[in-house]
Amino acid sequence: MQERGDGELAAAVRAVADRIRANVGRVIVGADEAVNLVLVALLAGGHVLLEDVPGTGKTTMARAFAASIGGTFRRIQFTPDLMPSDVLGINYYSQKSGEFEFRAGPLHANIVLADEINRATPRTQSALLEAMEEHTITMDGETRVLPRPFVVLATQNPIELEGTFPLPEAQLDRFLLRLHIGYPDVEGEFAVLRRFESASPLEDLRPVVQPEELVALSARLPGVHVEDAVARYAVALVRATRDHAAFDLGASPRATLALFRAARAYAAIHGRDYVRPDDLKALAHPVLAHRLLLSSNTRLRGRTADDVLAEIIGEVPVPVADAV
């Protein structure tokens, strides 16, 4: 029989998720799964790589989430001349106090939109590594803690690659999820037209939850139960990417932890206090695909990481005992 976790936690997370969904839904149309995945990142303490063509609402989504959680929002436009200090902040000499003082950069916010992150040089991209992994920054030997929740929503255009610097594997591995918003359907695009014809609904969005509440719920996510068989299934999915001939580099143990954390958050936002194998299947592509390095032969054959991952999901045995 399926063991249960913290039912009160699952109900609380579902209620908060429903409020945020409804609020963001006033602005974002026809992107329910993308909204769910950003919710997962908020609760699991992870970061999101939004890879899509311009004009699909990436910036609007980031601003809508920041407004919905009552958090601070900063946008960083990544360009080749952007310096690490432009992101992290600087220590400057104050003539008034006669001492060095720290001026925080835009990274000190709850939700940070790293717009076109692949247009910055590797030196500037690497300035985000500590912040994304440790939620701290270190300057001149002093470590400062970033506000919580802290989520980087980074965007990149998969079509226009001239003048860009591909994200290194170490950077990609620090994104919990990669997702695509995509174009709305006909009715959705018509709804967008009507909603934005006079003024942006973003101006009227009010917080429906406070950052402290999200942090408290996130700390309780271990109360979402995961059967040993389901946890082993997550491990099997990740390890299968390392043994597959289509990949030069499979997913790391960090990816296993990411899939595990994301699955707990995914179950909770759907009102369940336990993780099912279907949760892991639903998250495998957004959590794992961007961490996989295809072999040259696989690329020449026109196959993508998502194509191979779909095969792996179909081949790895799914646990069925005890009604998991």
C-alpha positions as CSV (number, residue, x, y, z in Angstrom):
1,M,0.0,0.0,0.0
2,Q,1.3,3.5,-0.9
3,E,2.7,5.3,2.1
4,R,1.7,8.9,2.6
5,G,3.6,11.9,3.6
6,D,2.5,15.3,5.0
7,G,-1.0,15.7,3.8
8,E,-1.3,19.2,5.4
9,L,1.8,20.3,3.5
10,A,0.5,19.1,0.2
11,A,-2.8,20.9,0.8
12,A,-1.0,24.1,1.7
13,V,1.3,24.0,-1.3
14,R,-1.6,23.2,-3.6
15,A,-3.6,26.2,-2.3
16,V,-0.6,28.6,-2.8
17,A,0.1,27.2,-6.2
18,D,-3.5,27.7,-7.3
19,R,-3.4,31.3,-6.1
20,I,-0.1,32.0,-8.0
21,R,-1.4,30.2,-11.2
22,A,-4.6,32.2,-11.2
23,N,-2.7,35.5,-10.7
24,V,0.0,34.7,-13.4
25,G,-2.9,33.5,-15.6
26,R,-4.2,37.0,-15.8
27,V,-1.1,37.9,-17.8
28,I,0.2,34.6,-19.4
29,V,-2.2,32.7,-21.6
30,G,-1.9,29.1,-22.8
31,A,1.3,28.2,-21.0
32,D,0.0,26.1,-18.1
33,E,2.8,23.6,-18.1
34,A,5.5,26.3,-18.2
35,V,3.8,28.1,-15.3
36,N,3.8,24.8,-13.3
37,L,7.5,24.3,-14.0
38,V,8.4,27.8,-12.8
39,L,6.3,27.0,-9.6
40,V,8.4,23.8,-9.2
41,A,11.6,25.9,-9.4
42,L,10.4,28.4,-6.9
43,L,9.6,25.7,-4.4
44,A,12.6,23.5,-5.1
45,G,15.0,26.4,-4.9
46,G,16.2,26.0,-8.5
47,H,16.8,28.1,-11.5
48,V,15.1,28.1,-15.0
49,L,16.6,28.4,-18.5
50,L,13.9,29.8,-20.8
51,E,14.9,28.9,-24.3
52,D,12.5,30.3,-26.8
53,V,12.2,32.8,-29.7
54,P,11.6,36.5,-28.9
55,G,8.1,37.7,-28.1
56,T,6.7,34.6,-26.4
57,G,6.4,36.2,-23.0
58,K,9.6,35.2,-21.2
59,T,10.1,38.6,-19.5
60,T,6.4,39.0,-18.8
61,M,6.3,35.6,-17.1
62,A,9.2,36.6,-14.9
63,R,7.7,39.9,-13.9
64,A,4.3,38.2,-13.2
65,F,5.8,35.7,-10.9
66,A,7.8,38.4,-9.0
67,A,4.6,40.4,-8.6
68,S,2.6,37.4,-7.4
69,I,5.0,36.4,-4.7
70,G,5.6,40.0,-3.4
71,G,9.3,39.6,-4.2
72,T,11.9,41.9,-5.6
73,F,12.6,41.7,-9.4
74,R,15.7,42.7,-11.3
75,R,16.4,42.4,-15.0
76,I,20.0,42.1,-16.3
77,Q,20.5,42.6,-20.0
78,F,23.5,40.4,-20.8
79,T,25.8,41.9,-23.4
80,P,29.4,41.3,-24.4
81,D,30.6,44.3,-22.5
82,L,28.8,43.4,-19.2
83,M,31.3,42.9,-16.4
84,P,31.0,40.7,-13.3
85,S,30.8,43.7,-11.1
86,D,27.8,44.9,-13.1
87,V,26.0,41.8,-11.9
88,L,27.4,41.2,-8.4
89,G,27.9,44.7,-7.1
90,I,31.0,46.7,-6.2
91,N,33.0,47.8,-3.1
92,Y,33.5,51.6,-3.5
93,Y,35.2,54.2,-1.3
94,S,32.7,56.5,0.3
95,Q,34.2,60.0,1.0
96,K,31.3,60.6,3.4
97,S,32.1,57.7,5.7
98,G,35.8,57.4,4.9
99,E,35.3,53.6,4.5
100,F,34.7,51.2,1.7
101,E,31.0,50.3,1.2
102,F,29.2,47.7,-0.8
103,R,26.8,48.6,-3.5
104,A,24.6,45.6,-4.3
105,G,24.2,44.6,-7.9
106,P,21.0,43.4,-9.6
107,L,21.7,39.9,-8.5
108,H,20.4,40.7,-5.1
109,A,16.7,40.1,-5.7
110,N,14.2,37.3,-5.3
111,I,13.7,36.8,-9.1
112,V,16.4,37.8,-11.5
113,L,15.8,37.8,-15.2
114,A,19.1,37.1,-16.9
115,D,18.0,38.2,-20.4
116,E,19.9,36.7,-23.3
117,I,22.5,35.2,-20.9
118,N,24.5,33.6,-23.8
119,R,25.4,37.1,-25.1
120,A,27.7,37.7,-22.1
121,T,31.4,36.6,-22.1
122,P,32.3,33.4,-20.2
123,R,33.9,35.6,-17.5
124,T,30.6,37.3,-16.7
125,Q,28.6,34.1,-17.0
126,S,30.9,32.4,-14.5
127,A,30.0,35.2,-12.0
128,L,26.7,33.5,-11.6
129,L,28.0,30.1,-10.6
130,E,28.4,30.6,-6.9
131,A,25.1,32.5,-6.6
132,M,23.1,29.8,-8.4
133,E,24.7,26.9,-6.4
134,E,25.3,28.4,-3.0
135,H,22.8,31.4,-3.0
136,T,25.8,33.6,-1.9
137,I,28.3,35.8,-3.5
138,T,31.9,36.4,-2.5
139,M,33.7,39.7,-3.1
140,D,37.0,40.8,-1.7
141,G,37.0,37.8,0.7
142,E,33.6,38.6,2.2
143,T,30.6,36.3,1.5
144,R,27.1,37.8,1.3
145,V,23.9,35.8,1.4
146,L,21.3,36.4,-1.3
147,P,17.6,36.9,-0.5
148,R,15.3,33.9,-0.4
149,P,13.7,32.7,-2.4
150,F,16.3,33.3,-5.1
151,V,15.6,32.2,-8.6
152,V,17.4,33.0,-11.8
153,L,15.2,33.0,-14.9
154,A,17.7,33.1,-17.8
155,T,16.7,33.4,-21.4
156,Q,18.4,32.6,-24.6
157,N,17.3,32.6,-28.2
158,P,17.9,29.2,-29.9
159,I,17.7,30.7,-33.4
160,E,20.0,33.7,-33.4
161,L,23.5,32.5,-32.4
162,E,25.7,35.1,-34.0
163,G,27.7,37.0,-31.4
164,T,26.8,34.6,-28.6
165,F,28.9,32.5,-26.1
166,P,27.4,29.0,-25.6
167,L,26.8,28.2,-21.9
168,P,29.4,25.8,-20.5
169,E,28.3,22.5,-19.1
170,A,29.0,23.7,-15.5
171,Q,26.6,26.6,-16.0
172,L,23.9,24.4,-17.7
173,D,24.1,21.9,-14.9
174,R,23.1,24.6,-12.4
175,F,19.7,25.1,-14.0
176,L,17.1,23.0,-12.4
177,L,14.9,23.1,-15.5
178,R,15.0,24.2,-19.1
179,L,11.6,25.0,-20.6
180,H,9.9,26.5,-23.7
181,I,6.8,28.7,-23.5
182,G,5.9,28.4,-27.2
183,Y,3.2,30.3,-29.1
184,P,-0.3,30.3,-27.9
185,D,-3.1,28.8,-29.9
186,V,-5.6,30.9,-31.9
187,E,-8.0,31.6,-29.0
188,G,-5.1,32.2,-26.6
189,E,-3.5,34.8,-28.9
190,F,-6.9,36.5,-29.3
191,A,-7.2,36.6,-25.5
192,V,-3.7,38.2,-25.3
193,L,-4.7,40.8,-27.8
194,R,-7.8,41.8,-25.8
195,R,-6.0,41.8,-22.4
196,F,-3.2,44.0,-23.6
197,E,-5.1,46.3,-25.9
198,S,-5.5,49.1,-23.4
199,A,-3.0,48.5,-20.7
200,S,-0.7,45.8,-19.4
201,P,-2.4,43.5,-16.8
202,L,1.0,43.4,-15.1
203,E,0.3,46.9,-13.7
204,D,-2.6,45.6,-11.6
205,L,-1.0,42.4,-10.3
206,R,-0.9,42.2,-6.5
207,P,1.0,39.7,-4.3
208,V,-1.0,36.5,-3.5
209,V,1.7,35.1,-1.3
210,Q,4.7,36.4,0.6
211,P,8.3,35.2,0.0
212,E,8.6,34.0,3.6
213,E,5.6,31.7,3.1
214,L,7.3,30.2,0.0
215,V,10.5,29.6,1.9
216,A,8.7,27.9,4.7
217,L,6.8,25.6,2.4
218,S,10.0,24.8,0.5
219,A,11.7,23.8,3.8
220,R,8.9,21.3,4.4
221,L,9.1,19.6,1.0
222,P,10.9,16.5,2.5
223,G,7.5,15.8,4.0
224,V,6.4,14.7,0.5
225,H,7.0,10.9,0.6
226,V,9.1,9.1,-2.0
227,E,9.0,5.3,-2.0
228,D,12.4,3.6,-2.3
229,A,11.3,2.0,-5.6
230,V,10.4,5.4,-7.0
231,A,13.7,6.9,-5.8
232,R,15.6,4.1,-7.4
233,Y,13.6,4.7,-10.6
234,A,14.9,8.3,-10.6
235,V,18.5,7.0,-10.2
236,A,18.0,4.5,-13.0
237,L,16.7,7.2,-15.4
238,V,19.8,9.4,-14.8
239,R,22.3,6.6,-14.9
240,A,20.9,5.3,-18.1
241,T,22.0,8.6,-19.8
242,R,25.6,7.9,-18.8
243,D,25.6,4.5,-20.4
244,H,23.9,5.4,-23.6
245,A,26.0,5.5,-26.8
246,A,24.3,8.6,-28.1
247,F,25.8,10.8,-25.3
248,D,29.4,11.8,-24.8
249,L,28.3,13.1,-21.4
250,G,25.4,11.9,-19.4
251,A,23.6,13.6,-16.5
252,S,25.6,14.2,-13.2
253,P,24.6,13.2,-9.7
254,R,23.5,16.8,-9.3
255,A,20.9,16.0,-11.9
256,T,19.7,13.1,-9.8
257,L,19.2,15.4,-6.9
258,A,17.5,18.0,-9.1
259,L,15.1,15.4,-10.5
260,F,14.3,14.2,-6.9
261,R,13.7,17.7,-5.5
262,A,11.7,18.8,-8.5
263,A,9.5,15.7,-8.3
264,R,8.6,16.4,-4.7
265,A,7.6,20.0,-5.6
266,Y,5.7,18.8,-8.7
267,A,3.7,16.3,-6.6
268,A,2.9,19.0,-3.9
269,I,1.7,21.6,-6.4
270,H,-0.8,19.0,-7.6
271,G,-2.0,18.4,-4.1
272,R,-0.3,15.0,-3.5
273,D,1.9,14.1,-0.5
274,Y,3.7,11.4,-2.4
275,V,5.7,11.1,-5.6
276,R,4.6,8.9,-8.5
277,P,6.8,7.5,-11.3
278,D,4.7,9.6,-13.7
279,D,6.0,12.7,-11.9
280,L,9.5,11.7,-12.8
281,K,8.5,11.0,-16.4
282,A,6.9,14.4,-16.7
283,L,10.0,16.1,-15.3
284,A,12.7,14.1,-17.1
285,H,12.9,16.2,-20.2
286,P,12.9,19.7,-18.5
287,V,15.3,18.5,-15.8
288,L,17.7,16.3,-17.8
289,A,17.8,17.2,-21.5
290,H,19.9,20.4,-21.2
291,R,22.5,18.5,-19.1
292,L,23.2,15.9,-21.8
293,L,26.0,16.3,-24.4
294,L,25.3,14.5,-27.7
295,S,28.0,12.6,-29.5
296,S,29.0,14.0,-32.9
297,N,27.5,11.0,-34.7
298,T,24.2,11.5,-33.0
299,R,24.1,15.2,-34.0
300,L,24.9,14.3,-37.6
301,R,22.0,11.9,-37.7
302,G,19.7,14.9,-36.7
303,R,18.7,13.5,-33.3
304,T,18.2,15.7,-30.2
305,A,18.8,15.0,-26.6
306,D,15.0,14.9,-26.1
307,D,14.7,12.2,-28.8
308,V,17.2,9.9,-27.1
309,L,15.8,10.7,-23.6
310,A,12.3,9.7,-24.8
311,E,13.8,6.3,-25.8
312,I,15.4,5.9,-22.3
313,I,12.2,6.7,-20.6
314,G,10.5,4.0,-22.6
315,E,13.2,1.4,-21.8
316,V,13.8,1.9,-18.1
317,P,11.4,-0.4,-16.1
318,V,8.8,1.5,-14.2
319,P,8.1,0.5,-10.6
320,V,4.5,-0.8,-10.2
321,A,4.5,-2.6,-6.8
322,D,2.5,-1.3,-3.9
323,A,0.4,1.0,-6.1
324,V,3.2,3.6,-6.6
